[in-house]
Amino acid sequence: MKKLVLTGAAGRLGSYLREPLAAMCDSLVSTDIKDDIGTLYEGESYVQADIADLDAMVSITEGADMVIHFGAIVDEGPFEELLGPNFIGAYNIWEAAHRNGLRRVVYASSIHAVGMYPKNQHIGTDVPHRPDTFYGLAKCFAEDLGSMYWDKRGLESVCLRILSAAQVNNPRALGSWLSYDDLIQLVTRAIDTPVTGFSIVYGVSNNDRAPVDNSSAAFLGYRPKDNAEDYAEEVLAKSGPLDPQDPGHMCHGGPFASVPLGQGAVASMGIVDDKKET
């Protein structure tokens, strides 16, 4: 490909995507609101920009083949704080992609779009939305936006409902883990699959305890290799009994399912910031 655009390039997941994306195209334009993202890879350039600025997104995506949209506030918060980056930012990405004739948007959606389903309900990619937070609601909005732009404007979208791409250090992660290697494979397949239309795929590794059904997305060729069961003995030995009445344990959204609307959940999740440094 000639040009790819990556939003959210300064984030933890973006840090692992930059190098493989740069290898897939002549020119990778990475963008974020941060001043700097470190040493650039061959073929990569960096543009500081706000995804809530439509003109900036139109300029950055000009001449691109696809945009990989990972930029957002990645926690629950008041609706007013999420409105710009998570809701308007999503619209700006799809609208900019349409105006510039891009082929596809690859979007970092989330399990939180369906986070209030109980985990003993093995859900597929076709279940109705059931968000657990304003953050999850933004993912629902963006997925529906992608569906509409496909139906009305012929712009393809692949929405990656990521469960939890972080180190396995809690019982929930035994089912929800997405390793960085599998993340890279997932994004690569979302880009190089010849035809996708509008598609949803769960971002989860090959975990024995995975609580979702990804079979309808098999045409993407995503075949995860890592398994969180490798960490099960250690994780379970450290954790006490879980409360089955706590939505944070019973629902797909984990802690996001139990926090009050507008109140952050990430701080309670023990996520290790192991961002890849350049």
C-alpha positions as CSV (number, residue, x, y, z in Angstrom):
1,M,0.0,0.0,0.0
2,K,1.1,3.6,-0.6
3,K,-0.1,5.2,2.7
4,L,-1.6,4.1,6.0
5,V,-2.7,6.4,8.8
6,L,-2.6,5.4,12.5
7,T,-4.4,7.4,15.1
8,G,-3.6,7.0,18.8
9,A,0.0,6.3,17.9
10,A,1.3,7.5,21.2
11,G,-0.9,5.0,23.1
12,R,0.2,1.6,24.5
13,L,-1.4,-0.4,21.7
14,G,-0.4,2.1,19.1
15,S,3.2,1.6,20.2
16,Y,3.1,-2.0,19.1
17,L,1.4,-1.3,15.8
18,R,3.6,1.3,14.4
19,E,6.5,-0.9,13.3
20,P,4.5,-3.6,11.5
21,L,2.2,-1.0,9.9
22,A,5.3,0.9,8.6
23,A,6.5,-2.3,7.0
24,M,3.1,-2.7,5.2
25,C,3.2,0.5,3.2
26,D,5.4,3.1,1.6
27,S,4.3,5.8,4.0
28,L,2.9,5.5,7.5
29,V,1.5,8.7,9.0
30,S,1.2,8.3,12.8
31,T,-0.8,10.9,14.7
32,D,-1.8,11.7,18.3
33,I,-2.2,14.8,20.5
34,K,1.2,14.1,22.2
35,D,4.2,16.3,21.3
36,D,6.4,13.3,20.4
37,I,6.3,9.5,20.0
38,G,10.0,8.7,20.0
39,T,12.2,7.5,17.2
40,L,10.3,7.0,14.0
41,Y,10.5,3.8,11.9
42,E,11.6,3.8,8.3
43,G,8.8,5.2,6.2
44,E,7.0,6.6,9.2
45,S,6.2,10.3,9.9
46,Y,4.4,11.9,12.8
47,V,1.8,14.6,12.8
48,Q,0.5,16.0,16.1
49,A,-3.2,16.5,15.7
50,D,-6.5,16.3,17.5
51,I,-9.0,13.7,16.1
52,A,-11.8,16.1,17.2
53,D,-10.6,18.5,14.5
54,L,-12.2,17.5,11.2
55,D,-10.0,19.6,9.0
56,A,-6.9,18.1,10.5
57,M,-8.2,14.6,9.9
58,V,-9.1,15.4,6.3
59,S,-5.6,16.7,5.7
60,I,-3.9,13.7,7.4
61,T,-5.9,11.1,5.5
62,E,-5.4,12.7,2.1
63,G,-4.0,10.1,-0.3
64,A,-4.2,7.2,2.2
65,D,-5.5,3.7,1.4
66,M,-6.8,3.0,4.9
67,V,-6.9,4.5,8.4
68,I,-6.3,2.5,11.5
69,H,-8.2,4.3,14.2
70,F,-7.0,3.7,17.7
71,G,-7.2,7.3,19.0
72,A,-9.6,7.9,22.0
73,I,-9.9,8.4,25.7
74,V,-9.5,4.8,26.8
75,D,-11.5,4.9,30.1
76,E,-14.9,5.7,31.3
77,G,-15.5,9.3,32.1
78,P,-18.2,12.0,32.0
79,F,-20.1,12.1,28.7
80,E,-18.9,15.7,28.1
81,E,-15.3,14.6,28.3
82,L,-15.7,11.7,25.9
83,L,-17.9,13.6,23.4
84,G,-15.0,15.2,21.5
85,P,-12.4,12.5,21.2
86,N,-14.6,9.4,21.3
87,F,-17.8,10.4,19.5
88,I,-17.0,13.4,17.3
89,G,-13.5,12.0,16.7
90,A,-15.1,8.8,15.3
91,Y,-17.3,10.8,13.0
92,N,-14.4,12.8,11.8
93,I,-12.4,9.7,10.9
94,W,-15.2,8.2,8.8
95,E,-16.1,11.5,7.2
96,A,-12.5,12.3,6.4
97,A,-12.0,8.8,5.0
98,H,-15.1,9.2,2.8
99,R,-14.1,12.7,1.5
100,N,-10.6,11.4,0.5
101,G,-11.9,8.1,-1.0
102,L,-10.2,5.7,1.4
103,R,-11.0,2.1,1.0
104,R,-11.4,1.0,4.6
105,V,-11.4,2.1,8.3
106,V,-10.0,-0.4,10.8
107,Y,-11.4,0.6,14.2
108,A,-10.4,-0.2,17.7
109,S,-13.8,-1.0,19.1
110,S,-14.3,-2.8,22.4
111,I,-16.1,-5.5,24.4
112,H,-17.6,-2.6,26.3
113,A,-20.0,-2.1,23.4
114,V,-21.6,-5.3,24.7
115,G,-20.2,-5.3,28.2
116,M,-23.4,-5.8,30.1
117,Y,-24.0,-9.3,28.7
118,P,-23.3,-12.0,31.4
119,K,-20.1,-14.0,30.7
120,N,-22.0,-17.3,30.9
121,Q,-23.7,-16.1,27.7
122,H,-21.3,-17.0,24.9
123,I,-22.0,-14.1,22.6
124,G,-21.2,-13.8,18.9
125,T,-20.5,-10.7,16.8
126,D,-24.1,-10.3,15.9
127,V,-25.6,-9.7,19.3
128,P,-27.4,-6.3,19.8
129,H,-25.4,-3.6,21.5
130,R,-25.5,-3.6,25.3
131,P,-22.9,-1.0,26.5
132,D,-21.7,-0.9,30.0
133,T,-20.6,2.8,30.1
134,F,-20.5,6.1,28.2
135,Y,-17.2,4.7,26.9
136,G,-18.9,1.6,25.6
137,L,-21.7,3.7,24.2
138,A,-19.1,5.6,22.1
139,K,-18.0,2.2,20.7
140,C,-21.6,1.4,19.8
141,F,-21.9,4.8,18.0
142,A,-18.7,4.2,16.0
143,E,-19.8,0.7,15.0
144,D,-23.1,2.0,13.8
145,L,-21.4,4.8,12.0
146,G,-19.2,2.3,10.2
147,S,-22.2,0.2,9.3
148,M,-24.0,3.3,7.9
149,Y,-21.0,4.6,5.9
150,W,-20.8,1.1,4.3
151,D,-24.5,1.0,3.5
152,K,-24.8,4.5,2.2
153,R,-21.3,5.4,1.0
154,G,-19.5,2.1,0.3
155,L,-16.7,2.7,2.8
156,E,-15.6,-0.6,4.3
157,S,-15.0,-1.0,8.1
158,V,-13.6,-3.7,10.3
159,C,-14.5,-3.1,13.9
160,L,-12.1,-4.9,16.3
161,R,-14.0,-5.5,19.6
162,I,-10.9,-5.8,21.8
163,L,-11.5,-7.6,25.1
164,S,-8.3,-6.8,27.1
165,A,-4.9,-6.2,25.5
166,A,-2.8,-6.1,28.7
167,Q,-0.7,-8.5,30.8
168,V,-2.6,-11.4,32.3
169,N,-2.7,-10.6,36.0
170,N,-6.3,-11.2,37.0
171,P,-9.0,-14.0,36.6
172,R,-10.9,-12.1,33.9
173,A,-7.9,-11.9,31.7
174,L,-7.8,-15.7,31.5
175,G,-10.6,-15.4,29.0
176,S,-10.3,-11.8,27.7
177,W,-6.5,-11.6,27.0
178,L,-5.3,-10.3,23.6
179,S,-1.6,-10.6,23.3
180,Y,0.4,-8.0,21.4
181,D,1.4,-10.6,18.8
182,D,-2.2,-11.5,18.2
183,L,-3.2,-7.8,18.1
184,I,-0.7,-7.3,15.3
185,Q,-2.0,-10.3,13.4
186,L,-5.6,-9.1,13.9
187,V,-4.9,-5.6,12.6
188,T,-2.8,-7.1,9.7
189,R,-5.7,-9.4,8.7
190,A,-8.1,-6.5,8.9
191,I,-6.0,-4.6,6.4
192,D,-4.9,-7.3,4.0
193,T,-8.2,-9.2,3.6
194,P,-9.4,-8.4,0.1
195,V,-13.0,-7.7,0.8
196,T,-14.6,-7.0,4.2
197,G,-17.7,-4.8,3.8
198,F,-18.7,-3.9,7.3
199,S,-17.4,-6.5,9.7
200,I,-17.0,-7.0,13.5
201,V,-14.4,-9.3,15.0
202,Y,-13.6,-9.9,18.6
203,G,-10.0,-9.0,19.6
204,V,-9.1,-12.0,21.8
205,S,-6.3,-14.6,21.8
206,N,-6.7,-18.3,21.5
207,N,-7.7,-18.6,25.2
208,D,-9.3,-21.8,26.5
209,R,-11.7,-19.6,28.5
210,A,-12.6,-17.1,25.8
211,P,-16.2,-16.0,26.5
212,V,-17.0,-14.9,22.9
213,D,-17.7,-16.6,19.6
214,N,-15.6,-15.3,16.7
215,S,-16.6,-17.9,14.1
216,S,-18.6,-15.5,11.9
217,A,-15.4,-13.4,11.4
218,A,-13.3,-16.5,10.3
219,F,-13.2,-15.1,6.7
220,L,-10.6,-12.5,7.9
221,G,-8.1,-15.3,8.4
222,Y,-7.4,-14.3,12.0
223,R,-6.0,-17.3,13.8
224,P,-4.7,-16.3,17.2
225,K,-1.8,-18.3,18.6
226,D,-1.4,-17.2,22.3
227,N,-3.3,-18.7,25.2
228,A,-3.8,-17.1,28.6
229,E,-4.2,-20.6,30.1
230,D,-0.4,-20.5,30.4
231,Y,-0.8,-18.0,33.3
232,A,-3.9,-19.6,34.9
233,E,-2.2,-21.5,37.7
234,E,-0.3,-18.4,38.9
235,V,-3.3,-16.0,38.5
236,L,-5.8,-18.3,40.3
237,A,-3.4,-19.0,43.2
238,K,-3.2,-15.2,43.9
239,S,-6.9,-14.5,43.6
240,G,-9.6,-15.1,46.2
241,P,-13.2,-16.2,45.6
242,L,-15.1,-13.9,43.3
243,D,-18.5,-12.4,44.1
244,P,-21.0,-13.8,41.6
245,Q,-23.3,-10.9,42.4
246,D,-20.8,-8.4,41.3
247,P,-21.3,-7.3,37.6
248,G,-17.6,-6.7,37.4
249,H,-17.1,-10.5,37.7
250,M,-20.3,-11.7,36.0
251,C,-20.4,-9.4,32.9
252,H,-18.2,-9.3,29.8
253,G,-17.3,-5.7,30.6
254,G,-15.5,-6.5,33.9
255,P,-14.9,-3.5,36.1
256,F,-16.6,-1.2,33.5
257,A,-19.9,-3.1,34.2
258,S,-19.8,-2.2,37.9
259,V,-18.6,1.4,38.0
260,P,-21.2,4.2,38.1
261,L,-21.6,6.0,34.8
262,G,-19.0,8.6,34.3
263,Q,-16.6,7.2,36.8
264,G,-13.2,5.8,35.6
265,A,-12.6,2.0,35.7
266,V,-9.1,1.6,34.4
267,A,-7.3,2.6,37.6
268,S,-8.8,-0.5,39.4
269,M,-7.7,-2.9,36.7
270,G,-4.0,-3.1,37.5
271,I,-2.9,-2.6,33.9
272,V,0.9,-2.6,33.5
273,D,2.1,0.2,31.2
274,D,4.5,-1.9,29.1
275,K,4.4,0.4,26.1
276,K,7.0,-0.4,23.4
277,E,9.7,2.2,23.4
278,T,11.5,3.4,20.3
